[in-house]
Amino acid sequence: MTDPGSGSGAGPGAGRDREAGPGAGLERGTGLGAGLERGAGLGAGLEGGTGLSAGLGAGLERGTALSTGPGAPVGSGAVAGRGAGPGAVRRRRRRRVWSAAAVLLVAATAGVVVATRSATGADPEPAAPARPPATAKVARTDLVDRVQVDGELGHGPATAVAGRRAGTITWLPEPGRQVGRGEALYAVDAVAVPLLFGTTPLYRELREGVPAGPDVLVLEENLAALGHADSTPDDKFTAGTARALRKWEKAAGLAVDGVLAPGDVLVLPGAVRVHALTARLGAPGEADLMTVTGVERLVSVELADSRRPYAVAGAKVDVVLPDRRTAPGKVRAVAEKADDKDGGTLLLTVALDDPAAAPESGRVRVVLFGERRDGVLAVPVQALVALAEGGYAVELVDGRRLVPVALGLFAAGLVEVSGEGLAEGQEVVTTA
């Protein structure tokens, strides 16, 4: 029979020599402390290529119990004395070994973190700022303020016409008819009432010997235009004026007497186009007869009074036609809208440079121009940054710094800017 104190792993002496816990492990270099001293621990393993498992495996191979500690029973005698048997010892040792392994793994994790930070040295350099998603360049350009408004293509605003000749209306023109100088505009008692051009209506009976006046000048200018005057028009009714008047009366089929009463003719600024009739046949001649417009193609625009600075007679405009072509034109007249009870609406009449380029009617867009600034620095409106202390700035891409700016004219999505350090060609951050 083998002596319990002899053989491999038997007896207290052999147990202390080969399995005797932390003291023996440290002496033989198989415990955690010895591993660190001899290079088998974590630090040496990282430097020398020996992993944590190698040190742990060596301890297991040598049978060293890392968890047995002072005062614990050692050897088979001690185990037998507690009645546990060899299996219990192996299980207990196995549990203690795995508990030690878990401690080592936690220690190893902490060691790896420290080692990694130590190996890399100082914290990494901060990343360069990302380039902004949208930018634009400071440009030197001409800015023109403009607005687009709706317009109606036709023949201008309609004007009411009233008759002044006593009698019964016996003839009226159809809507759309054009009436020129010397032509009949309507008839009373079967006698035509011709149209004369001028800005002063007849306000008295004209005959030889009447005092000079602007109505005489209107008559003589029309007689000359119709080919019946034999002298230069003036404001004096002379014998020559009477002769010219009789010639015209005969040619027009009127009573030839050299006398012209206020209701015998109708004076308007120019040729007209009948827009709509307001009288009917058989009605009295001294009443509203019709509404008329000019004969050329014009654009009528209604404009809020708040936009009056854009409504300047003689100003150039662009007219976008129904087929999207652009035709140049000018503002011919600006007036208050006649039937605007609340006020605050202007009526603009726009004449096209080439009336034949436009259709007879249709909706158009009219571009009106306002203030103009030439050769100024400008950026997109989206480049403006509102400052907390008030005012505005732009952010330069180079250096990502803010430059305070003073604002000028806004036009076409751009804004005039000026500021110290701001120059043409610089790149600024925008939102779109």
HUBEL-V858297 format. One record per residue. N is the residue number from 1. RES is the residue in one small letter. PSI is psi in radians with two decimals (none if undefined). OMEGA is omega in radians with two decimals (999 if undefined). Layout:
BEGIN
n=N res=RES psi=PSI omega=OMEGA
n=N res=RES psi=PSI omega=OMEGA
END
This chain:
BEGIN
n=1 res=m psi=2.44 omega=-3.13
n=2 res=t psi=2.41 omega=3.12
n=3 res=d psi=2.28 omega=3.13
n=4 res=p psi=-0.36 omega=-3.13
n=5 res=g psi=0.00 omega=-3.13
n=6 res=s psi=3.06 omega=3.13
n=7 res=g psi=3.11 omega=-3.10
n=8 res=s psi=2.20 omega=3.05
n=9 res=g psi=0.24 omega=-3.12
n=10 res=a psi=2.53 omega=2.99
n=11 res=g psi=2.69 omega=-3.11
n=12 res=p psi=-0.64 omega=-3.10
n=13 res=g psi=-0.82 omega=3.13
n=14 res=a psi=-0.66 omega=3.14
n=15 res=g psi=-0.70 omega=-3.12
n=16 res=r psi=-0.65 omega=-3.13
n=17 res=d psi=-0.68 omega=-2.96
n=18 res=r psi=-0.42 omega=-3.04
n=19 res=e psi=0.34 omega=-2.87
n=20 res=a psi=0.55 omega=2.96
n=21 res=g psi=-2.74 omega=-2.96
n=22 res=p psi=-0.64 omega=-3.12
n=23 res=g psi=-0.85 omega=3.14
n=24 res=a psi=-0.70 omega=-3.13
n=25 res=g psi=-0.71 omega=-3.13
n=26 res=l psi=-0.68 omega=3.13
n=27 res=e psi=-0.73 omega=-3.07
n=28 res=r psi=-0.10 omega=3.09
n=29 res=g psi=0.30 omega=-3.10
n=30 res=t psi=-0.17 omega=3.11
n=31 res=g psi=-3.10 omega=-3.12
n=32 res=l psi=-0.75 omega=-3.13
n=33 res=g psi=-0.77 omega=3.13
n=34 res=a psi=-0.65 omega=3.13
n=35 res=g psi=-0.72 omega=3.13
n=36 res=l psi=-0.67 omega=-3.14
n=37 res=e psi=-0.70 omega=-3.04
n=38 res=r psi=0.04 omega=3.12
n=39 res=g psi=0.12 omega=-3.13
n=40 res=a psi=-0.08 omega=3.14
n=41 res=g psi=-2.88 omega=-3.02
n=42 res=l psi=-0.85 omega=-3.08
n=43 res=g psi=-0.81 omega=3.14
n=44 res=a psi=-0.62 omega=3.13
n=45 res=g psi=-0.71 omega=3.14
n=46 res=l psi=-0.70 omega=-3.10
n=47 res=e psi=-0.74 omega=-3.03
n=48 res=g psi=0.02 omega=3.12
n=49 res=g psi=0.06 omega=-3.13
n=50 res=t psi=2.01 omega=-3.08
n=51 res=g psi=2.96 omega=3.11
n=52 res=l psi=-0.63 omega=-3.11
n=53 res=s psi=-0.52 omega=-3.14
n=54 res=a psi=-0.80 omega=3.12
n=55 res=g psi=-0.71 omega=3.14
n=56 res=l psi=-0.72 omega=3.14
n=57 res=g psi=-0.68 omega=3.13
n=58 res=a psi=-0.68 omega=3.11
n=59 res=g psi=-0.69 omega=3.14
n=60 res=l psi=-0.72 omega=-3.14
n=61 res=e psi=-0.65 omega=-3.12
n=62 res=r psi=-0.05 omega=3.08
n=63 res=g psi=0.42 omega=-3.10
n=64 res=t psi=2.20 omega=3.11
n=65 res=a psi=1.91 omega=-3.06
n=66 res=l psi=-0.35 omega=-3.00
n=67 res=s psi=0.04 omega=-3.03
n=68 res=t psi=-0.59 omega=2.95
n=69 res=g psi=2.88 omega=-3.10
n=70 res=p psi=2.48 omega=3.07
n=71 res=g psi=-0.14 omega=3.12
n=72 res=a psi=2.60 omega=3.12
n=73 res=p psi=2.43 omega=-3.11
n=74 res=v psi=2.47 omega=3.06
n=75 res=g psi=3.02 omega=-3.05
n=76 res=s psi=-0.55 omega=3.12
n=77 res=g psi=-0.81 omega=-3.14
n=78 res=a psi=-0.71 omega=3.14
n=79 res=v psi=-0.78 omega=-3.12
n=80 res=a psi=-0.65 omega=3.14
n=81 res=g psi=-0.52 omega=-3.13
n=82 res=r psi=-0.04 omega=3.08
n=83 res=g psi=0.45 omega=-3.09
n=84 res=a psi=-0.67 omega=-3.10
n=85 res=g psi=2.85 omega=-3.07
n=86 res=p psi=-0.65 omega=-3.10
n=87 res=g psi=-0.72 omega=3.14
n=88 res=a psi=-0.66 omega=3.13
n=89 res=v psi=-0.79 omega=-3.11
n=90 res=r psi=-0.71 omega=3.14
n=91 res=r psi=-0.72 omega=-3.12
n=92 res=r psi=-0.75 omega=3.11
n=93 res=r psi=-0.66 omega=-3.10
n=94 res=r psi=-0.75 omega=3.14
n=95 res=r psi=-0.71 omega=-3.13
n=96 res=r psi=-0.65 omega=3.12
n=97 res=v psi=-0.77 omega=-3.13
n=98 res=w psi=-0.59 omega=3.07
n=99 res=s psi=-0.72 omega=3.09
n=100 res=a psi=-0.64 omega=3.13
n=101 res=a psi=-0.69 omega=3.13
n=102 res=a psi=-0.72 omega=3.10
n=103 res=v psi=-0.77 omega=-3.13
n=104 res=l psi=-0.66 omega=3.14
n=105 res=l psi=-0.73 omega=3.09
n=106 res=v psi=-0.79 omega=3.12
n=107 res=a psi=-0.67 omega=-3.13
n=108 res=a psi=-0.70 omega=-3.14
n=109 res=t psi=-0.83 omega=3.12
n=110 res=a psi=-0.68 omega=-3.14
n=111 res=g psi=-0.66 omega=-3.14
n=112 res=v psi=-0.74 omega=3.14
n=113 res=v psi=-0.83 omega=-3.13
n=114 res=v psi=-0.76 omega=-3.11
n=115 res=a psi=-0.69 omega=-3.12
n=116 res=t psi=-0.81 omega=3.14
n=117 res=r psi=-0.66 omega=-3.13
n=118 res=s psi=-0.65 omega=-3.10
n=119 res=a psi=-0.63 omega=-3.09
n=120 res=t psi=-0.32 omega=3.11
n=121 res=g psi=-2.31 omega=-3.06
n=122 res=a psi=2.83 omega=3.09
n=123 res=d psi=2.60 omega=-3.11
n=124 res=p psi=2.72 omega=3.11
n=125 res=e psi=2.46 omega=3.10
n=126 res=p psi=2.52 omega=-3.11
n=127 res=a psi=2.59 omega=3.10
n=128 res=a psi=2.51 omega=3.14
n=129 res=p psi=2.45 omega=-3.12
n=130 res=a psi=2.59 omega=3.11
n=131 res=r psi=2.37 omega=-3.13
n=132 res=p psi=2.58 omega=-3.07
n=133 res=p psi=-0.46 omega=-3.11
n=134 res=a psi=2.35 omega=3.13
n=135 res=t psi=2.90 omega=3.06
n=136 res=a psi=2.83 omega=-3.12
n=137 res=k psi=2.53 omega=3.02
n=138 res=v psi=2.15 omega=-3.05
n=139 res=a psi=2.59 omega=3.00
n=140 res=r psi=2.09 omega=-2.98
n=141 res=t psi=3.11 omega=3.05
n=142 res=d psi=2.27 omega=3.13
n=143 res=l psi=2.35 omega=3.11
n=144 res=v psi=2.10 omega=3.08
n=145 res=d psi=2.39 omega=-3.11
n=146 res=r psi=2.70 omega=3.04
n=147 res=v psi=2.62 omega=3.06
n=148 res=q psi=2.30 omega=-3.13
n=149 res=v psi=2.78 omega=3.11
n=150 res=d psi=2.57 omega=3.08
n=151 res=g psi=2.79 omega=3.13
n=152 res=e psi=2.08 omega=3.14
n=153 res=l psi=2.25 omega=-3.13
n=154 res=g psi=-2.23 omega=-3.12
n=155 res=h psi=0.47 omega=3.11
n=156 res=g psi=3.09 omega=-3.12
n=157 res=p psi=2.57 omega=3.14
n=158 res=a psi=2.50 omega=-3.14
n=159 res=t psi=2.42 omega=3.13
n=160 res=a psi=2.50 omega=3.12
n=161 res=v psi=2.27 omega=3.12
n=162 res=a psi=2.50 omega=3.11
n=163 res=g psi=2.68 omega=-3.13
n=164 res=r psi=0.20 omega=-3.12
n=165 res=r psi=2.21 omega=3.13
n=166 res=a psi=2.50 omega=3.12
n=167 res=g psi=-2.83 omega=-3.08
n=168 res=t psi=2.33 omega=3.12
n=169 res=i psi=2.15 omega=-3.12
n=170 res=t psi=-0.18 omega=3.10
n=171 res=w psi=2.43 omega=3.08
n=172 res=l psi=2.52 omega=3.12
n=173 res=p psi=2.73 omega=3.08
n=174 res=e psi=2.65 omega=3.09
n=175 res=p psi=2.45 omega=-3.12
n=176 res=g psi=-0.24 omega=-3.13
n=177 res=r psi=2.44 omega=3.08
n=178 res=q psi=2.37 omega=-3.10
n=179 res=v psi=2.21 omega=-3.11
n=180 res=g psi=-3.06 omega=-3.12
n=181 res=r psi=2.30 omega=3.10
n=182 res=g psi=-0.10 omega=-3.13
n=183 res=e psi=2.71 omega=-3.09
n=184 res=a psi=2.30 omega=3.09
n=185 res=l psi=-0.56 omega=3.03
n=186 res=y psi=3.12 omega=-3.13
n=187 res=a psi=2.48 omega=3.09
n=188 res=v psi=2.23 omega=-3.10
n=189 res=d psi=0.68 omega=3.08
n=190 res=a psi=0.31 omega=3.06
n=191 res=v psi=2.20 omega=-3.09
n=192 res=a psi=2.58 omega=3.02
n=193 res=v psi=1.84 omega=-3.07
n=194 res=p psi=2.85 omega=3.09
n=195 res=l psi=2.23 omega=3.00
n=196 res=l psi=2.65 omega=-3.11
n=197 res=f psi=2.42 omega=3.07
n=198 res=g psi=3.03 omega=3.13
n=199 res=t psi=-0.07 omega=3.11
n=200 res=t psi=2.01 omega=3.13
n=201 res=p psi=2.77 omega=3.06
n=202 res=l psi=2.27 omega=-3.09
n=203 res=y psi=0.07 omega=3.11
n=204 res=r psi=2.94 omega=3.07
n=205 res=e psi=2.30 omega=-3.12
n=206 res=l psi=2.24 omega=3.09
n=207 res=r psi=2.98 omega=-3.12
n=208 res=e psi=2.30 omega=3.13
n=209 res=g psi=-0.14 omega=3.12
n=210 res=v psi=2.68 omega=3.10
n=211 res=p psi=2.71 omega=3.09
n=212 res=a psi=2.66 omega=3.13
n=213 res=g psi=2.89 omega=-3.11
n=214 res=p psi=-0.46 omega=3.12
n=215 res=d psi=-0.56 omega=3.07
n=216 res=v psi=-0.73 omega=3.11
n=217 res=l psi=-0.72 omega=3.11
n=218 res=v psi=-0.80 omega=3.14
n=219 res=l psi=-0.83 omega=-3.09
n=220 res=e psi=-0.64 omega=3.10
n=221 res=e psi=-0.69 omega=3.13
n=222 res=n psi=-0.70 omega=3.10
n=223 res=l psi=-0.69 omega=3.11
n=224 res=a psi=-0.76 omega=-3.14
n=225 res=a psi=-0.52 omega=-3.14
n=226 res=l psi=-0.01 omega=3.05
n=227 res=g psi=0.43 omega=-3.08
n=228 res=h psi=0.05 omega=-3.12
n=229 res=a psi=2.57 omega=3.10
n=230 res=d psi=0.25 omega=3.10
n=231 res=s psi=2.96 omega=3.13
n=232 res=t psi=2.33 omega=-3.12
n=233 res=p psi=2.44 omega=3.00
n=234 res=d psi=-2.96 omega=-3.06
n=235 res=d psi=0.31 omega=-3.13
n=236 res=k psi=2.25 omega=3.12
n=237 res=f psi=1.88 omega=-3.09
n=238 res=t psi=-3.13 omega=3.08
n=239 res=a psi=-0.61 omega=3.10
n=240 res=g psi=-0.64 omega=3.09
n=241 res=t psi=-0.74 omega=-3.14
n=242 res=a psi=-0.72 omega=3.12
n=243 res=r psi=-0.78 omega=3.14
n=244 res=a psi=-0.66 omega=3.14
n=245 res=l psi=-0.73 omega=3.13
n=246 res=r psi=-0.66 omega=3.10
n=247 res=k psi=-0.79 omega=-3.11
n=248 res=w psi=-0.72 omega=3.13
n=249 res=e psi=-0.72 omega=3.13
n=250 res=k psi=-0.76 omega=-3.12
n=251 res=a psi=-0.55 omega=-3.09
n=252 res=a psi=-0.07 omega=3.13
n=253 res=g psi=0.43 omega=-3.14
n=254 res=l psi=2.97 omega=3.07
n=255 res=a psi=2.21 omega=-3.06
n=256 res=v psi=1.73 omega=-3.13
n=257 res=d psi=-0.07 omega=3.13
n=258 res=g psi=0.31 omega=-3.14
n=259 res=v psi=2.44 omega=-3.13
n=260 res=l psi=2.04 omega=3.12
n=261 res=a psi=2.76 omega=-3.10
n=262 res=p psi=-0.59 omega=-3.10
n=263 res=g psi=-0.02 omega=-3.11
n=264 res=d psi=-0.43 omega=3.13
n=265 res=v psi=2.93 omega=3.05
n=266 res=l psi=2.20 omega=-3.10
n=267 res=v psi=2.14 omega=3.08
n=268 res=l psi=2.83 omega=-3.06
n=269 res=p psi=-0.45 omega=-3.10
n=270 res=g psi=-2.95 omega=3.10
n=271 res=a psi=2.61 omega=-3.08
n=272 res=v psi=2.80 omega=3.03
n=273 res=r psi=2.22 omega=-3.10
n=274 res=v psi=2.08 omega=-3.11
n=275 res=h psi=-0.89 omega=3.14
n=276 res=a psi=2.62 omega=3.11
n=277 res=l psi=2.42 omega=3.07
n=278 res=t psi=-0.16 omega=3.10
n=279 res=a psi=2.95 omega=3.11
n=280 res=r psi=2.81 omega=3.11
n=281 res=l psi=2.43 omega=-3.12
n=282 res=g psi=-0.18 omega=3.14
n=283 res=a psi=2.83 omega=3.10
n=284 res=p psi=2.51 omega=-3.11
n=285 res=g psi=-0.37 omega=3.14
n=286 res=e psi=1.29 omega=-3.09
n=287 res=a psi=3.07 omega=3.06
n=288 res=d psi=2.37 omega=-3.06
n=289 res=l psi=-0.82 omega=-2.98
n=290 res=m psi=3.01 omega=2.93
n=291 res=t psi=2.48 omega=-3.09
n=292 res=v psi=2.77 omega=3.04
n=293 res=t psi=3.10 omega=2.98
n=294 res=g psi=3.01 omega=-3.09
n=295 res=v psi=-0.31 omega=-3.13
n=296 res=e psi=2.76 omega=3.13
n=297 res=r psi=2.18 omega=-3.13
n=298 res=l psi=2.90 omega=3.09
n=299 res=v psi=2.26 omega=3.08
n=300 res=s psi=2.30 omega=-3.09
n=301 res=v psi=2.27 omega=3.00
n=302 res=e psi=2.26 omega=-3.03
n=303 res=l psi=2.34 omega=3.09
n=304 res=a psi=2.51 omega=-3.11
n=305 res=d psi=-0.45 omega=3.12
n=306 res=s psi=-0.32 omega=3.12
n=307 res=r psi=0.39 omega=-3.12
n=308 res=r psi=-0.63 omega=3.14
n=309 res=p psi=-0.39 omega=3.11
n=310 res=y psi=-0.22 omega=-3.05
n=311 res=a psi=1.52 omega=-3.10
n=312 res=v psi=2.12 omega=3.12
n=313 res=a psi=2.31 omega=-3.12
n=314 res=g psi=-0.16 omega=-3.13
n=315 res=a psi=2.56 omega=3.11
n=316 res=k psi=2.55 omega=3.12
n=317 res=v psi=2.89 omega=2.97
n=318 res=d psi=2.38 omega=3.13
n=319 res=v psi=2.08 omega=3.11
n=320 res=v psi=1.95 omega=-3.04
n=321 res=l psi=2.93 omega=-3.14
n=322 res=p psi=-0.51 omega=3.13
n=323 res=d psi=0.23 omega=3.08
n=324 res=r psi=0.08 omega=2.99
n=325 res=r psi=2.64 omega=3.13
n=326 res=t psi=2.22 omega=-3.13
n=327 res=a psi=2.26 omega=3.12
n=328 res=p psi=2.71 omega=3.13
n=329 res=g psi=-3.03 omega=3.14
n=330 res=k psi=2.65 omega=3.04
n=331 res=v psi=2.04 omega=-3.11
n=332 res=r psi=-0.71 omega=-3.08
n=333 res=a psi=2.60 omega=3.06
n=334 res=v psi=2.22 omega=-3.11
n=335 res=a psi=2.80 omega=3.01
n=336 res=e psi=2.43 omega=3.12
n=337 res=k psi=2.22 omega=-2.99
n=338 res=a psi=-0.73 omega=-3.04
n=339 res=d psi=0.39 omega=3.13
n=340 res=d psi=1.73 omega=-3.07
n=341 res=k psi=-0.62 omega=-3.10
n=342 res=d psi=-0.26 omega=-3.10
n=343 res=g psi=3.11 omega=3.08
n=344 res=g psi=0.18 omega=3.11
n=345 res=t psi=2.28 omega=3.11
n=346 res=l psi=2.62 omega=3.09
n=347 res=l psi=2.02 omega=-3.14
n=348 res=l psi=2.41 omega=3.02
n=349 res=t psi=2.11 omega=-3.08
n=350 res=v psi=2.23 omega=3.09
n=351 res=a psi=2.36 omega=3.11
n=352 res=l psi=2.51 omega=3.07
n=353 res=d psi=-0.62 omega=3.10
n=354 res=d psi=1.56 omega=-3.09
n=355 res=p psi=-0.52 omega=-3.12
n=356 res=a psi=-0.28 omega=-3.12
n=357 res=a psi=-0.22 omega=-3.07
n=358 res=a psi=2.66 omega=3.06
n=359 res=p psi=3.03 omega=-3.10
n=360 res=e psi=-0.59 omega=-3.08
n=361 res=s psi=2.97 omega=3.10
n=362 res=g psi=2.86 omega=3.10
n=363 res=r psi=2.43 omega=3.14
n=364 res=v psi=2.94 omega=3.01
n=365 res=r psi=2.33 omega=-3.11
n=366 res=v psi=2.21 omega=3.12
n=367 res=v psi=2.03 omega=3.12
n=368 res=l psi=2.39 omega=-3.06
n=369 res=f psi=2.46 omega=3.14
n=370 res=g psi=-2.27 omega=-3.07
n=371 res=e psi=2.61 omega=-3.13
n=372 res=r psi=2.41 omega=3.06
n=373 res=r psi=2.19 omega=-3.08
n=374 res=d psi=2.45 omega=3.02
n=375 res=g psi=0.74 omega=-3.13
n=376 res=v psi=2.76 omega=3.04
n=377 res=l psi=2.40 omega=-3.10
n=378 res=a psi=2.61 omega=3.06
n=379 res=v psi=2.82 omega=3.03
n=380 res=p psi=2.57 omega=3.13
n=381 res=v psi=-0.58 omega=-3.12
n=382 res=q psi=-0.19 omega=-3.14
n=383 res=a psi=-0.16 omega=-3.11
n=384 res=l psi=2.41 omega=3.08
n=385 res=v psi=2.12 omega=3.11
n=386 res=a psi=2.21 omega=-3.12
n=387 res=l psi=2.52 omega=-3.12
n=388 res=a psi=-0.59 omega=-3.12
n=389 res=e psi=0.06 omega=3.14
n=390 res=g psi=2.66 omega=-3.12
n=391 res=g psi=-2.99 omega=-3.07
n=392 res=y psi=2.83 omega=3.10
n=393 res=a psi=2.94 omega=2.95
n=394 res=v psi=2.60 omega=-3.12
n=395 res=e psi=2.05 omega=3.11
n=396 res=l psi=2.40 omega=3.09
n=397 res=v psi=-0.72 omega=3.13
n=398 res=d psi=1.84 omega=3.13
n=399 res=g psi=-0.16 omega=3.14
n=400 res=r psi=0.93 omega=3.13
n=401 res=r psi=2.69 omega=-3.13
n=402 res=l psi=2.38 omega=3.09
n=403 res=v psi=1.96 omega=3.10
n=404 res=p psi=2.46 omega=-3.10
n=405 res=v psi=2.66 omega=2.97
n=406 res=a psi=2.43 omega=-3.06
n=407 res=l psi=2.57 omega=3.08
n=408 res=g psi=-2.18 omega=-3.05
n=409 res=l psi=2.37 omega=2.99
n=410 res=f psi=2.30 omega=3.13
n=411 res=a psi=2.33 omega=3.03
n=412 res=a psi=0.71 omega=3.11
n=413 res=g psi=0.02 omega=3.12
n=414 res=l psi=2.83 omega=3.09
n=415 res=v psi=2.41 omega=3.08
n=416 res=e psi=2.30 omega=-3.12
n=417 res=v psi=2.66 omega=3.03
n=418 res=s psi=2.52 omega=-3.13
n=419 res=g psi=2.71 omega=-3.13
n=420 res=e psi=2.24 omega=3.14
n=421 res=g psi=-0.02 omega=-3.14
n=422 res=l psi=2.30 omega=-3.07
n=423 res=a psi=2.74 omega=3.11
n=424 res=e psi=2.42 omega=3.10
n=425 res=g psi=-0.25 omega=3.10
n=426 res=q psi=2.59 omega=-3.11
n=427 res=e psi=2.28 omega=-3.12
n=428 res=v psi=2.74 omega=-3.14
n=429 res=v psi=2.39 omega=3.06
n=430 res=t psi=2.99 omega=3.12
n=431 res=t psi=-0.12 omega=-3.13
n=432 res=a psi=none omega=999
END
